[in-house]
Amino acid sequence: MENELFLGNQKTHEPQPFITLTQSLSTPLLFHEIQDEPTTPSPPPGPSNTRFKKPGTLHRSKTAPAMVVMREFQPTKPQIPKPQSESNSIIRQAIFLLSLYLLLGVVIYSFNTDHFSGTETHPVVDALYFCIVTMCTIGYGDIAPLTPVTKVFACVFVLVGFGFIDILLSGLVNYVLDLQESMILTGIEMSKNQNREGFSAADYIIDVKKGRMRIRLKVGLALGVVILCIGIGTLVLYFLEDLDWIDSVYLAVMSVTTVGYGDRAFKTLPGRLFAAIWLLVSTLAVARAFLYLAEARIDKRHRRISNWVLHRDITVEDLLAADMNNNGFISKSEYVIYKLKEMGKIAEKDVLQICNQFSKLDPNNLGKITLPDLLGHRL
């Protein structure tokens, strides 16, 4: 059987048994379940030879392709590896570039303190405070450059901070929030596996169809973080900056929303040290909360469009548009693709790219990918 030719397109009217192959064709494993008949001399016919074969043993038909030699088929080209998550690299880049960004700003400010206006507390703390306020685009105005050199430095510093560092920090915040969401979903799934019956709060948290937290809950959590940041800032401003409650709330809100009118600012050493951390976290939390609000509105619009697409009747124009093969009728696959395009899930260019990839795997234009085509593509 080792010298038997591979007959991929052999046709016969006899029914052939279906054998499910669980291993990959590119692996060097043998299929021990498929074996040839032992070449032993057959005994003379008699009553003792009418026993059945041992159940559970599969035997390959003599006309079937030799599956044993498939272990010799190795792909000539290495497989393209699956793209991995870049979350860890984003975190490392964010930490490194943020440290470099702040270190550069502190050094330049420390050697040019006379060229900046404002109340001085400590050179390093003032420099860190100025860098954070500049990067978050708040602009209190309590510390401002005076000379042309420091003004050019401030322009470059704010452009780099706003256009590059913030992108990395946003990626870091997204990673942390996605990790938190994954941990919540994992905990809820483990609770469900403990055979709990009845209604639970998990039904309001998880969107079973999408496998994620409900967008409304994510918006609520993000707004809760914003309120928490405003509350913490209000307390610190009230006790450290000697402001009344109205001014404390006013400055906290103007800070986290990056408005910064300039009539109020941090003036004490502990207050500026707190602001260096608080402003960085709170401004990004507010940006993420508004992003969730926009995502909620988009998600609501997509659900409305999907319901309209699924419940409306198909027309003659729809049949002609969905008939990709121009054969006068639409198949199930064509109907699914047409509905997905109406919902905005996929685009026409996505379908064309997949069709082009299918054509490469189907060189004979049979409309299907056969085992010989797959093996020929791998060789």
C-alpha positions as CSV (number, residue, x, y, z in Angstrom):
1,M,0.0,0.0,0.0
2,E,3.0,2.4,0.4
3,N,3.5,2.5,-3.4
4,E,-0.3,3.0,-4.1
5,L,-1.1,6.2,-6.0
6,F,-3.1,8.9,-4.3
7,L,-6.5,9.0,-6.0
8,G,-8.1,12.2,-4.8
9,N,-10.8,12.5,-7.5
10,Q,-11.7,8.8,-7.8
11,K,-15.5,8.4,-8.3
12,T,-17.5,5.3,-7.3
13,H,-21.2,4.5,-6.8
14,E,-20.5,2.4,-3.7
15,P,-21.0,4.2,-0.4
16,Q,-17.8,5.0,1.4
17,P,-17.4,5.1,5.2
18,F,-16.8,8.5,6.7
19,I,-13.8,8.6,9.1
20,T,-13.3,11.7,11.3
21,L,-9.7,12.8,11.5
22,T,-9.0,14.7,14.7
23,Q,-5.3,15.3,14.1
24,S,-3.9,17.9,11.7
25,L,-2.7,16.7,8.3
26,S,0.6,18.5,8.9
27,T,1.5,16.6,12.0
28,P,3.8,13.6,11.8
29,L,1.4,11.4,13.8
30,L,0.1,8.1,12.5
31,F,-3.5,7.2,12.6
32,H,-3.3,3.9,14.4
33,E,-7.1,3.4,14.1
34,I,-6.8,3.0,10.3
35,Q,-4.8,-0.1,9.5
36,D,-4.5,-2.6,6.6
37,E,-5.9,-6.1,6.7
38,P,-3.3,-8.6,7.9
39,T,-2.0,-10.6,5.0
40,T,-2.5,-14.0,6.6
41,P,-3.6,-17.0,4.5
42,S,-7.4,-17.5,4.7
43,P,-8.5,-20.8,6.2
44,P,-10.8,-23.1,4.3
45,P,-14.5,-22.1,4.5
46,G,-16.4,-23.6,7.4
47,P,-18.9,-22.9,10.1
48,S,-16.2,-21.6,12.4
49,N,-15.4,-18.7,10.0
50,T,-18.8,-17.0,10.4
51,R,-17.8,-15.1,13.5
52,F,-18.0,-11.3,13.5
53,K,-14.9,-9.1,13.5
54,K,-13.7,-7.6,16.8
55,P,-15.8,-4.4,17.4
56,G,-14.0,-1.1,17.6
57,T,-11.4,-1.9,15.0
58,L,-11.4,0.2,11.8
59,H,-10.0,-1.1,8.5
60,R,-9.1,1.0,5.5
61,S,-10.7,0.2,2.2
62,K,-8.3,-1.0,-0.5
63,T,-9.5,1.8,-2.8
64,A,-9.2,4.6,-0.2
65,P,-6.2,7.0,-0.3
66,A,-3.2,5.9,1.7
67,M,-3.5,8.0,4.8
68,V,-0.3,6.7,6.4
69,V,1.9,8.6,4.0
70,M,0.4,12.0,5.0
71,R,2.9,12.2,7.8
72,E,5.5,12.9,5.1
73,F,3.6,16.0,3.8
74,Q,5.2,18.9,5.5
75,P,4.4,22.5,4.4
76,T,7.2,24.2,2.5
77,K,6.3,27.6,3.9
78,P,6.1,28.2,7.7
79,Q,2.7,29.0,9.0
80,I,2.0,32.6,9.8
81,P,1.8,32.9,13.6
82,K,-1.3,34.2,15.2
83,P,-1.0,37.8,16.3
84,Q,-0.5,38.1,20.0
85,S,-1.8,40.7,22.4
86,E,0.5,43.7,22.8
87,S,-0.9,44.7,26.2
88,N,2.4,44.0,28.0
89,S,4.5,45.9,25.4
90,I,2.1,48.8,25.7
91,I,2.5,48.9,29.4
92,R,6.2,48.8,29.2
93,Q,6.3,51.5,26.5
94,A,3.9,53.7,28.5
95,I,5.9,53.5,31.7
96,F,9.3,54.0,30.0
97,L,8.2,56.9,27.8
98,L,6.2,58.6,30.6
99,S,9.3,58.4,32.9
100,L,11.5,59.7,30.2
101,Y,9.0,62.5,29.4
102,L,8.7,63.6,33.0
103,L,12.4,63.3,33.7
104,L,13.2,65.5,30.7
105,G,10.7,68.1,31.8
106,V,11.9,68.1,35.4
107,V,15.5,68.6,34.4
108,I,14.8,71.5,32.0
109,Y,12.5,73.2,34.5
110,S,14.9,72.8,37.4
111,F,17.7,74.6,35.5
112,N,15.4,77.4,34.4
113,T,13.3,78.2,37.4
114,D,14.0,81.9,37.0
115,H,12.4,81.8,33.5
116,F,9.0,80.6,34.8
117,S,6.5,82.7,36.7
118,G,4.4,81.5,39.6
119,T,4.5,80.6,43.3
120,E,7.5,78.4,44.1
121,T,7.3,75.5,46.6
122,H,10.0,73.0,45.7
123,P,11.9,72.9,42.4
124,V,11.3,69.2,41.7
125,V,7.7,69.2,42.8
126,D,7.0,72.4,40.9
127,A,8.6,70.9,37.8
128,L,6.6,67.6,38.1
129,Y,3.4,69.6,38.7
130,F,4.1,71.8,35.6
131,C,4.8,68.8,33.4
132,I,1.6,67.0,34.5
133,V,-0.6,70.1,34.1
134,T,0.9,70.6,30.6
135,M,0.6,67.0,29.5
136,C,-3.1,66.9,30.6
137,T,-3.7,70.2,28.8
138,I,-5.3,71.8,31.9
139,G,-3.5,75.1,31.8
140,Y,-4.1,76.6,35.2
141,G,-1.7,79.5,34.4
142,D,-0.2,79.6,37.8
143,I,3.2,78.5,36.3
144,A,3.9,79.9,32.9
145,P,7.1,80.4,30.7
146,L,8.5,83.9,30.4
147,T,11.4,83.7,27.9
148,P,11.4,82.7,24.3
149,V,13.4,79.6,25.0
150,T,11.1,78.3,27.7
151,K,8.0,79.1,25.5
152,V,9.4,77.0,22.7
153,F,10.1,74.3,25.2
154,A,6.5,74.5,26.4
155,C,5.2,74.2,22.9
156,V,7.2,71.2,22.1
157,F,6.5,69.6,25.5
158,V,2.7,70.0,25.2
159,L,2.6,68.7,21.6
160,V,4.6,65.6,22.5
161,G,2.6,65.0,25.7
162,F,-0.8,65.5,24.1
163,G,-0.1,63.7,20.8
164,F,2.0,60.8,21.8
165,I,2.3,60.1,25.5
166,D,-1.5,60.3,26.0
167,I,-2.0,57.7,23.4
168,L,0.1,55.2,25.2
169,L,-1.5,56.1,28.5
170,S,-4.9,55.6,27.0
171,G,-3.8,52.2,25.8
172,L,-2.6,51.4,29.4
173,V,-6.0,52.6,30.8
174,N,-7.9,50.4,28.3
175,Y,-5.8,47.4,29.2
176,V,-6.4,47.9,32.9
177,L,-10.2,48.3,32.4
178,D,-10.4,45.3,30.1
179,L,-8.5,43.3,32.6
180,Q,-10.9,44.4,35.3
181,E,-13.8,43.4,33.1
182,S,-12.3,40.0,32.4
183,M,-11.8,39.4,36.1
184,I,-15.4,40.3,36.9
185,L,-16.8,38.1,34.1
186,T,-14.5,35.2,35.2
187,G,-15.7,35.5,38.8
188,I,-19.4,35.6,37.8
189,E,-18.8,32.5,35.5
190,M,-17.2,30.6,38.4
191,S,-20.2,31.5,40.6
192,K,-22.6,30.2,38.0
193,N,-20.7,26.9,37.9
194,Q,-21.4,26.3,41.5
195,N,-25.0,25.2,40.7
196,R,-26.6,28.3,42.0
197,E,-30.3,28.6,41.1
198,G,-32.6,31.5,40.9
199,F,-32.2,35.1,39.9
200,S,-28.9,36.8,40.6
201,A,-27.3,40.2,39.9
202,A,-25.2,38.5,37.2
203,D,-28.1,38.6,34.8
204,Y,-27.9,42.4,34.8
205,I,-24.1,42.4,34.5
206,I,-23.4,39.9,31.7
207,D,-24.5,40.2,28.1
208,V,-24.7,36.5,27.3
209,K,-25.0,37.0,23.5
210,K,-21.9,39.2,23.3
211,G,-19.9,37.6,26.2
212,R,-19.1,40.9,27.9
213,M,-20.4,43.3,30.5
214,R,-23.4,45.3,29.5
215,I,-22.5,48.6,28.1
216,R,-24.8,50.5,30.4
217,L,-23.0,48.9,33.4
218,K,-19.7,49.9,32.0
219,V,-20.9,53.5,31.6
220,G,-22.1,53.4,35.2
221,L,-18.8,52.1,36.5
222,A,-16.9,54.8,34.5
223,L,-19.1,57.6,35.8
224,G,-18.7,56.2,39.3
225,V,-14.9,56.4,38.9
226,V,-15.3,60.0,37.7
227,I,-17.4,60.9,40.7
228,L,-14.9,59.2,43.0
229,C,-12.0,61.2,41.5
230,I,-14.0,64.5,41.9
231,G,-14.8,63.5,45.5
232,I,-11.2,62.8,46.4
233,G,-10.0,66.0,44.8
234,T,-12.6,68.0,46.6
235,L,-11.6,66.6,50.0
236,V,-7.9,67.2,49.4
237,L,-8.5,70.8,48.1
238,Y,-10.6,71.5,51.2
239,F,-8.1,70.3,53.7
240,L,-4.8,71.1,52.0
241,E,-5.5,74.2,50.0
242,D,-7.8,75.9,52.6
243,L,-10.6,76.4,50.1
244,D,-14.3,76.3,51.0
245,W,-16.5,73.5,49.7
246,I,-17.9,75.3,46.7
247,D,-14.4,76.3,45.5
248,S,-13.1,72.8,46.2
249,V,-15.8,71.2,44.1
250,Y,-15.4,73.9,41.5
251,L,-11.6,73.4,41.1
252,A,-11.9,69.6,41.2
253,V,-14.5,69.6,38.3
254,M,-12.5,72.2,36.3
255,S,-9.4,70.1,36.7
256,V,-10.8,66.6,35.8
257,T,-12.5,68.1,32.7
258,T,-9.2,69.9,31.7
259,V,-10.9,73.3,31.6
260,G,-8.6,75.1,33.9
261,Y,-9.8,78.7,34.0
262,G,-6.8,79.7,36.0
263,D,-8.6,81.6,38.8
264,R,-7.9,78.7,41.2
265,A,-4.9,76.3,41.3
266,F,-2.8,74.2,43.6
267,K,-0.4,76.5,45.6
268,T,0.9,74.3,48.5
269,L,3.7,71.7,48.3
270,P,1.4,68.8,49.4
271,G,-1.3,69.9,47.1
272,R,1.0,70.0,44.1
273,L,2.5,66.6,44.9
274,F,-1.1,65.2,45.1
275,A,-2.1,66.9,41.9
276,A,0.8,65.3,40.0
277,I,-0.8,61.9,40.5
278,W,-4.5,62.8,40.8
279,L,-4.7,64.9,37.6
280,L,-3.0,62.1,35.6
281,V,-5.5,59.5,36.7
282,S,-8.7,61.6,36.9
283,T,-8.4,63.2,33.4
284,L,-7.9,59.8,31.8
285,A,-10.8,58.4,33.7
286,V,-13.1,61.2,32.5
287,A,-12.0,60.6,28.9
288,R,-12.7,56.9,29.2
289,A,-16.2,57.6,30.7
290,F,-17.1,59.9,27.7
291,L,-15.8,57.2,25.4
292,Y,-18.2,54.7,27.0
293,L,-21.1,57.1,26.6
294,A,-20.3,57.3,22.9
295,E,-20.0,53.6,22.7
296,A,-23.4,53.2,24.4
297,R,-25.1,55.4,21.8
298,I,-23.4,53.6,18.9
299,D,-24.4,50.2,20.4
300,K,-28.0,51.3,20.8
301,R,-28.1,52.4,17.1
302,H,-26.6,49.1,16.0
303,R,-29.2,47.1,17.9
304,R,-32.0,49.2,16.3
305,I,-30.6,48.6,12.8
306,S,-30.1,44.9,13.5
307,N,-33.7,44.5,14.7
308,W,-35.0,46.3,11.6
309,V,-32.9,44.1,9.3
310,L,-34.0,40.8,10.9
311,H,-37.7,41.6,10.9
312,R,-38.3,43.2,7.6
313,D,-39.5,41.2,4.6
314,I,-37.2,40.4,1.7
315,T,-38.0,42.1,-1.6
316,V,-37.1,41.4,-5.2
317,E,-34.4,44.0,-5.1
318,D,-32.9,42.3,-2.1
319,L,-32.9,38.9,-4.0
320,L,-31.1,40.5,-6.9
321,A,-28.6,42.2,-4.6
322,A,-27.9,39.1,-2.6
323,D,-27.5,36.8,-5.6
324,M,-23.7,36.9,-5.8
325,N,-23.5,34.0,-8.3
326,N,-26.2,35.5,-10.6
327,N,-28.0,32.2,-10.9
328,G,-31.5,33.5,-10.1
329,F,-31.7,32.4,-6.5
330,I,-29.9,33.0,-3.2
331,S,-28.4,30.3,-1.1
332,K,-28.3,30.3,2.7
333,S,-24.7,31.5,2.7
334,E,-25.6,34.4,0.3
335,Y,-28.5,35.3,2.5
336,V,-26.4,35.4,5.6
337,I,-23.7,37.5,3.9
338,Y,-26.3,40.0,2.6
339,K,-27.9,40.4,6.1
340,L,-24.5,40.9,7.7
341,K,-23.7,43.6,5.2
342,E,-27.0,45.3,5.9
343,M,-26.3,45.2,9.6
344,G,-22.9,46.8,9.0
345,K,-21.1,43.8,10.5
346,I,-19.0,43.3,7.4
347,A,-18.2,45.3,4.3
348,E,-18.0,44.3,0.6
349,K,-14.3,44.5,0.6
350,D,-14.1,42.0,3.4
351,V,-16.2,39.5,1.4
352,L,-14.0,40.0,-1.7
353,Q,-10.8,39.4,0.3
354,I,-12.2,36.1,1.7
355,C,-13.3,35.1,-1.8
356,N,-9.9,35.8,-3.2
357,Q,-8.3,33.6,-0.5
358,F,-10.8,30.8,-1.3
359,S,-9.9,31.0,-5.0
360,K,-6.3,30.5,-4.1
361,L,-7.2,27.3,-2.3
362,D,-9.5,26.2,-5.1
363,P,-7.3,26.2,-8.3
364,N,-9.7,24.0,-10.3
365,N,-12.6,26.4,-9.7
366,L,-14.8,23.6,-8.3
367,G,-16.5,25.8,-5.7
368,K,-15.1,23.7,-2.9
369,I,-11.8,22.9,-1.2
370,T,-10.9,19.2,-1.6
371,L,-8.2,17.2,0.2
372,P,-5.9,17.1,-2.9
373,D,-6.2,20.9,-3.3
374,L,-5.2,21.4,0.4
375,L,-2.3,19.0,0.1
376,G,-1.2,20.5,-3.1
377,H,-1.3,24.0,-1.6
378,R,0.9,22.8,1.3
379,L,3.5,21.2,-0.8
